[in-house]
Every structure is written in C-alpha cells, then in structure tokens.
Amino acid sequence: MPGTPDIVLTKQKVVIFCDSEFFHGKDWFTVLKPRLEKGSNPDFWIKKIERNMERDREIDQQLLFLGWTVIHFWGCDINKNVDDCIKVIEECIFDLKIGNSDFTDPQNDDCCQKEQDTL
C-alpha cells in the first residue's frame, strides 16, 4: 500500500494518515516555514519538510488512482478532538455507502482534516 497509512479500512477502501505537525508541514507558510527560516540549519529542514509534503501529495494521488479514499488528520487534532475525527470517518463511510463517488477528503470539517498547503 503506498505511503503505509496508519489506519486502513479495507472493506470501505479508506486510508487514514495521522500526520505530525512538524514533519508534514502544518501551517507551513504562516507558521512553520518562517520559524525554520530563523532557526539553525534552515536549508536542510525546509528542504526535508517540503519533500515530505510533496511525497504526501504524490501518495494521495496514487491511492486515489487505486480507488481509495484518503483522509489526513493532524496529531494535535486527534489528541484534542478525537470525537470530531471519528465523526469525519463515519461521515466518509456513510457518503461512500450512499454512492457519493466524489467524496475523497473531508474538506467540510475544519477540525480534523489535514490542511493541503501548496508550495
């Protein structure tokens, strides 16, 4: 399975990634990248995290092509709002059951889904 998801719901063909804020670039342009630019070894860290974010997008595309639904959660959101994250998963499964083939990411839930920053 591309990207080794943290959770795989094989019956529903849903994969769930629980991403760390630092290594996967949460608030990349507004918080993390500016902070790294001021820190030690900024070239290394910026390049590393940008590649991680790029790889995340590539893996998402591979999984979508294979017919999987992809959900990302930030670790902090799981810790703070686990019930809301479960709700996102339940809604995703419900949408898949009723045949909404356009559903690929819980964009309507600001609480738990991973932000998709673009470089």
C-alpha positions as CSV (number, residue, x, y, z in Angstrom):
1,M,0.0,0.0,0.0
2,P,1.5,3.3,-1.0
3,G,2.6,5.5,1.9
4,T,1.9,2.9,4.6
5,P,-1.2,4.5,6.1
6,D,-1.7,4.5,9.8
7,I,-5.2,3.0,9.5
8,V,-6.7,1.0,6.6
9,L,-10.4,0.2,6.4
10,T,-10.2,-2.4,3.6
11,K,-14.0,-3.0,3.3
12,Q,-14.7,0.7,2.7
13,K,-11.3,1.3,0.9
14,V,-10.5,4.2,3.2
15,V,-7.0,5.0,4.3
16,I,-6.2,7.3,7.2
17,F,-2.9,9.1,7.9
18,C,-2.1,10.6,11.3
19,D,0.5,13.2,10.5
20,S,2.8,15.0,12.8
21,E,2.6,18.8,12.5
22,F,6.4,19.3,12.2
23,F,7.4,16.7,9.7
24,H,4.3,17.1,7.5
25,G,4.2,20.9,7.4
26,K,1.2,22.1,9.4
27,D,0.6,25.8,8.9
28,W,3.6,25.7,6.5
29,F,3.5,29.2,5.0
30,T,2.2,31.1,8.0
31,V,4.0,29.5,11.0
32,L,6.4,26.6,10.4
33,K,8.5,27.8,7.4
34,P,9.0,31.3,8.8
35,R,10.1,29.7,12.1
36,L,12.5,27.3,10.4
37,E,14.0,30.2,8.3
38,K,15.1,31.8,11.6
39,G,16.4,28.6,13.2
40,S,19.5,26.6,12.8
41,N,20.1,24.7,9.5
42,P,17.1,26.2,7.7
43,D,18.1,24.8,4.3
44,F,18.1,21.2,5.5
45,W,14.8,21.4,7.4
46,I,12.9,23.4,4.7
47,K,14.0,21.1,2.0
48,K,13.2,18.0,4.1
49,I,9.7,19.1,5.1
50,E,8.8,20.4,1.6
51,R,9.8,17.0,0.2
52,N,7.6,15.3,2.9
53,M,4.7,17.4,1.8
54,E,5.3,16.7,-1.9
55,R,5.5,13.0,-1.1
56,D,2.3,13.2,0.8
57,R,0.5,14.6,-2.3
58,E,2.1,12.0,-4.5
59,I,1.0,9.2,-2.3
60,D,-2.5,10.6,-2.0
61,Q,-2.7,10.7,-5.8
62,Q,-1.5,7.1,-6.1
63,L,-4.1,6.0,-3.6
64,L,-6.9,7.9,-5.2
65,F,-6.0,6.4,-8.6
66,L,-6.2,3.0,-7.0
67,G,-9.8,3.8,-5.8
68,W,-9.0,4.5,-2.1
69,T,-10.5,7.4,-0.1
70,V,-7.7,9.3,1.7
71,I,-8.1,11.1,5.0
72,H,-5.4,13.0,6.8
73,F,-5.6,14.1,10.5
74,W,-3.0,16.3,12.3
75,G,-1.8,14.6,15.5
76,C,-2.8,17.6,17.7
77,D,-6.3,17.5,16.3
78,I,-6.6,13.8,17.1
79,N,-5.5,14.5,20.7
80,K,-7.8,17.4,21.2
81,N,-10.8,16.4,19.1
82,V,-10.8,12.6,18.7
83,D,-14.7,12.5,18.7
84,D,-14.7,15.0,15.8
85,C,-12.1,13.0,13.9
86,I,-14.2,9.8,14.4
87,K,-17.2,11.8,13.1
88,V,-15.3,12.6,9.9
89,I,-14.5,9.0,9.3
90,E,-18.1,8.0,10.0
91,E,-19.4,10.6,7.6
92,C,-16.9,9.5,4.9
93,I,-18.1,5.9,5.2
94,F,-21.7,7.0,5.1
95,D,-21.1,9.0,2.0
96,L,-19.3,6.1,0.4
97,K,-22.2,3.8,1.2
98,I,-24.8,6.1,-0.4
99,G,-22.7,6.2,-3.5
100,N,-21.2,9.7,-3.4
101,S,-18.1,8.9,-5.6
102,D,-16.9,12.5,-5.5
103,F,-16.1,12.2,-1.8
104,T,-12.3,11.9,-1.4
105,D,-11.4,14.1,1.5
106,P,-13.4,15.6,4.5
107,Q,-12.9,19.2,3.4
108,N,-16.1,20.2,5.1
109,D,-14.7,19.5,8.6
110,D,-12.2,22.1,9.7
111,C,-11.4,20.3,13.0
112,C,-9.5,17.3,11.9
113,Q,-8.6,17.2,8.3
114,K,-5.1,18.0,7.2
115,E,-4.6,21.3,5.5
116,Q,-3.4,20.9,2.0
117,D,-0.9,23.7,1.6
118,T,0.6,24.1,-1.8
119,L,4.2,25.0,-2.4
